Amino acid sequence: MGRILRLVIVCVLLQLQLAIGQERYEYVTEHGRLECVVTQEQKCNFVCDCSDCRDERDCGYKGQGFICDFEDASVCGWTDVSSQSIYTWKQMQSGQTHTHTLPSSGPSCDYTTGSSTGRFMGVTNVTAESPHSAVLKSPLMQQSAATCRLIIRYFLWDSGNTGFGDVPLWASVWRENSTHSVVWRPEATSVRSWREAVVFLGRTNTPFYIQLHSTRSVGSYGDVAVDQLEFRDCALPVSAGGCDTGFFNCTQGNCVMQQQVCDGTDDCGDGSDELMCDGYWRCDFEEGLCMWDLKIMSPLKWNRTLQTNLTTSDHRIGPGRDHSENTASGHFLYLTTSENTTADWSAFHSPLLQPTTPEHPCEMVMYTHQFGPRSGGVSVLVAEHQIYPVWERGGALGDLWVRAKVEFVVNSTFQILFVGAVRDGAYGGIGIDSIIMSPGCRFSNETAPKPAHPEPPSHPCTDETELLCDFHPDCSGAEDEGACGDFSYAWGSSGWTDSSVGSQGWKLLQNTSAEESLFVSTADGQQLTEAQTRTPLLGPSGVSCSLSFSYSLSGTSPNIGELSLRVIDSMLGPQPRLWEFSGRSSEKPGEWSKQDVYIGERRHRFQLEFSALATEISSSSQIAVKDVRYINCHPSYSPDILNGLFCNFEEELCGWYQDQTDNYDWKLVADGDHTTGSGSSLVVEMWTATLLGPYGRLVSFRHPFTPSPLCLSFYYRMYGPDTGTLNVKVLYPDGPEQLLWTRSGGHGNRWHESLCTISPQLTAFQLVFEAVRSGFDGLVAIDDLALVPGACSVPSSCSFEAQSCGYASTGSTLWVRQRAVSGTGPKTDHTLETENGHYMLAHTGEDFLPQGSTSILTSSVHPPNPNTGCVSFWYSMDVVTPGSLTAFIKPQSGERTKVFSNVLKQSGTWHHGSANISCSESCQIEFEVKGGGGIGSYIAIDDVSFSAHSCPSPGALCDLEHRPCGWYNTPNSSLDQLDWEVTSAAIEKHYPTPPHDHTLGTEKGHFLFLPSSQQNTSLFSACLLSPVLPPTYQTCLRFWVYIPAHYDGELRVLSLVVGTQERLLTVSGGKSEWKRYELNITCTQEYQVVFEGVKGSEGVLALDDIELREGMFCTHSDLPASPHSPDNTAAIAASIAVVVLLIALVVVLVFYLRGRVWASDSAQRMSFSDFGNDTFDPELTQDCVNVPPRNMSEVDLSDDSY
């Protein structure tokens, strides 16, 4: 009864609140929870009526920011309403379809978090004979204000090169009465990156839905996607309790500026600002032309029409809606190109009007819609005794109606003339609607004067538009470059055209000192958007192009506003901002700051755009730009590079530049470089969420052709649990690229040297360092680049992914560099563990290499080094009669020396091999295979590397101070998503670590670790794999683990046998100290040990001092105890006797086989993988046996018991 009574009281109180005009009621429940009751009209009205804004949840947005990032399962209330299931919208993650590598379709990351775990809405794949539409529908929203706009981030990529069609994505507004209008149509260009657009929704006086449409017949998963929607300035004005001077008091009590009264737009939200307009001459073209005369001599005509008459199927035609009704059924005037004429302009004019005075001018408000490449611009002219322009708005402004206001002070009878210009283009045109003439515009009965036509503008010396504004004067007086925006020309400043659509715009100031500047002032548009000014189409530009200018954001306020510069690409649309400044540059007006902005190589024609938003337009503050200059922008300009392509990045990029067609830039970071340890290197931080695309490219200046080989040397650092890829490529003038070198994943928090031989080039070429953001939690850096004559010496490592690294083949048959998909050979390479990875392969079947014949793979020449080093490699041999593999050291003079041999059959998997080497003189490494008489057999080599340190002995402690000892991160995305990394507490600056390692007990000691980070990858795993190990009866695995008590991840120790995993041990939160674990392993097949770390949300998991001891069991073991069984002493005694006999037999066999194999390998045998399967008793059927330890309880051992 108490609960029912409380509900009744709440209802009564709510009714009382509504009766007195309070439309919201909040109360606290008996459980202490805040509840809020609002009316239906307050739900999704872009106003937070409840204190926690719950009334604006799942409204197509959520919360006080009115933003939808699609991260929650509710997706802000958006629903798929596609008519057929063949093509639909769904919530997606790029990480669902890939790890470690870029997805084959769709975004590589979401927009909001910039990671593979972030969510967005994307379309499914479709393959159909006819186009199908996917439709995403918002919840019902209430009325919107005239300033309402939606900021949308969208992705359009034709990954399959199947063609987009005309309209792969567009937006419409649907009202409750089923009327609808198209409000947004982005350019259908394919770009592998997120882009941003503004959808101007405008005034809608009824509840409405927003729909996002995509129409395609063929398309791939996620290639059309949206994310991070933001609704801005959509709420209707609220009551202000009185209006200041210069404002109009609306009926509902809110205020609008006086210039918004009688302007054809419902700014009040109740229409009251458009009611008291007696004496105004208004024309919305709903009933006719209102005495505007469309008759003109031009064969191209303006037409009074409506969107439904233009088209209902091709959404690129027409404005999509009129201005006065904001629907597809409203009328307007429209001009576009016609197939029947080549004319590119048309005009219409007013009736004859009486003269005006400055005290009583004629004021006209109108709205233009200038959309698509066909829109050339609109001009308003006065026709009296002469015809002269009084207002103009050029180019395309976007998919919206833009307000303009023109004042006429004419001392004779006159007419107003509208002239529209159109261009050749695929779509678009010009619309005019809602022309409002003030009471000062009075009709005249006099005879119209015959005006003299104006002189045509001077014509450039060329008719080729590509030569206009191409940064090179082609005319004798440079007329073709004179009005392109460069202030060094007399008319250069006139090249900047205001393209603002809001209440702020750019104007040109010419003061008494003849110093010109562009400054931000008030404008007539109704949108609350930035002021924008653009150049004409420029370029293309060369690699050295930059823009120089001076700017001023001055005034008494510390926050004057914002100023930015960006490129508008003629093919790709608006690009990310190149430069931006906010706040205040100077307190005193007239003080200027100089700025140079790199424009770089632009292969398409483009425009430059200054955007600004002033906090306040007043006489005490200014935002202005002057002295604009184009510097070295013509493509033919070639800079002098003193040091060639050598660069240590201490001050600049030297002979390298940032590619302007990629997604993000490399940046100079002055910390921990290779050159000095404290200088600068070039870095891409993959964890940066604003890197919203896959590629960042550094490109060299063009290098002339070379008849001899060159050597590119550089140092790189690739570090982190999810690092991505670094590629080096050769770029040719006509566009093709050749991969020269590649690395993926983490390589430790240290610098590595790499050498790449560039073969003789018959044409000029460029080099490219390409960072690929296929990972989202790591760092890629390069330093000390040099290009020198001559081939490189043997590189420190070679994966054979891009080239053969100078290895040459001799013998009865040749080694070939191939991919796994080529046929005979391992099913995957070792580097990438994919069928597309490369390795070197020798066919050892009798049809290629007869039994006893040999084929040799020889490295380039090593310089002398008497110290003992290590050559490490991975090899794979066919299961049946593969032949043999032997490695030799071949000095320049003298006989070669065998350092490694394997004649045993293998399982077809990749095995690790290594050998100690030293050269008192120049020498080479030879890999020799000998035919075994098999059929279709092979031997393959991959991932050859050289180390200055000697190889670890079998069973030696892996302390990670110099090498990972054959342990490696798997790139196989079916096993994990992250990588283990090597670092030390002393050098780590980004991730949490243990305070010291275990081996040395100091900050400088190294360890493997899996840290927490800001990336949302908790519970993702990283797998560290041992080399393939031979079958074993007795192996002791020892290792040390650091895992804090609060760490919510864990460590799993697994065995991997023929693709089957078995968990041996799980370690979870400990005591924030190093702790030792031991495991006994028995296995009758080849196997690998896997350390699988599961990432936690905070803290760090670390490994150190890993040891595998064959032929012995551990003193203690941390394997879980076996289940208790009834007392069976006799059985146990018998089992022990059998085990003892088996162990004795194994010892004899191992001793015999070791003696046989070691006799051929001598002391150079350095890998765990040289045992053959014939070592063990084939009658044992259990694949993997964990021998019970003597002490089943978990033992915590201190250092001194190690």
Salt bridges, closest charged atoms under 4 A:
GLU30 OE2 - ARG3 NH2 3.26
GLU30 OE1 - ARG6 NH1 3.88
GLU30 OE2 - HIS31 NE2 3.80
GLU35 OE2 - ARG33 NE 3.02
GLU35 OE1 - ARG54 NH1 3.42
ASP52 OD2 - ARG54 NH2 2.67
ASP52 OD2 - ARG57 NH2 3.87
ASP69 OD1 - LYS62 NZ 3.68
ASP72 OD2 - LYS62 NZ 2.72
ASP158 OD1 - ARG216 NH2 3.20
ASP166 OD1 - ARG316 NH2 3.67
GLU196 OE1 - ARG153 NH2 3.12
GLU230 OE2 - ARG153 NH1 2.69
GLU230 OE1 - ARG232 NH2 3.15
ASP233 OD2 - ARG149 NH1 2.62
ASP263 OD2 - ARG403 NH1 2.38
ASP266 OD2 - ARG203 NE 2.98
GLU274 OE1 - ARG282 NH2 3.15
GLU286 OE1 - HIS331 ND1 3.09
ASP293 OD2 - HIS349 NE2 3.51
ASP314 OD1 - ARG316 NE 3.65
ASP399 OD1 - ARG185 NH2 2.68
ASP399 OD1 - HIS369 NE2 3.13
ASP463 OD1 - HIS459 NE2 3.40
ASP474 OD1 - HIS472 ND1 3.36
GLU515 OE2 - LYS626 NZ 2.54
GLU530 OE2 - ARG577 NH2 3.00
ASP569 OD1 - HIS604 ND1 3.09
GLU580 OE1 - ARG577 NH1 3.15
GLU609 OE2 - ARG534 NE 2.69
GLU609 OE1 - ARG566 NE 2.86
ASP659 OD2 - ARG697 NE 2.86
ASP671 OD1 - LYS989 NZ 2.87
GLU685 OE1 - LYS667 NZ 3.03
GLU737 OE2 - ARG697 NH2 2.56
GLU737 OE1 - LYS729 NZ 3.44
GLU770 OE2 - ARG697 NH1 2.94
GLU770 OE1 - LYS729 NZ 3.03
ASP777 OD2 - LYS1095 NZ 3.63
ASP784 OD2 - HIS674 ND1 2.68
GLU801 OE1 - HIS838 ND1 3.41
GLU926 OE1 - ARG896 NH1 2.82
GLU928 OE2 - ARG896 NH2 2.70
ASP943 OD2 - HIS830 ND1 2.66
GLU961 OE1 - HIS1006 ND1 3.09
ASP976 OD1 - HIS100 NE2 3.32
GLU1050 OE2 - ARG1052 NE 2.57
GLU1078 OE2 - ARG1038 NE 2.79
GLU1078 OE2 - ARG1076 NH2 2.64
GLU1086 OE2 - HIS911 NE2 2.77
GLU1092 OE1 - ARG1052 NH1 3.55
ASP1105 OD2 - HIS998 ND1 2.46
GLU1107 OE1 - ARG1038 NH1 3.53
GLU1107 OE2 - ARG1109 NE 2.56
ASP1170 OD2 - ARG1165 NE 3.73
GLU1194 OE2 - LYS1075 NZ 2.72
ASP1199 OD1 - HIS998 NE2 2.93
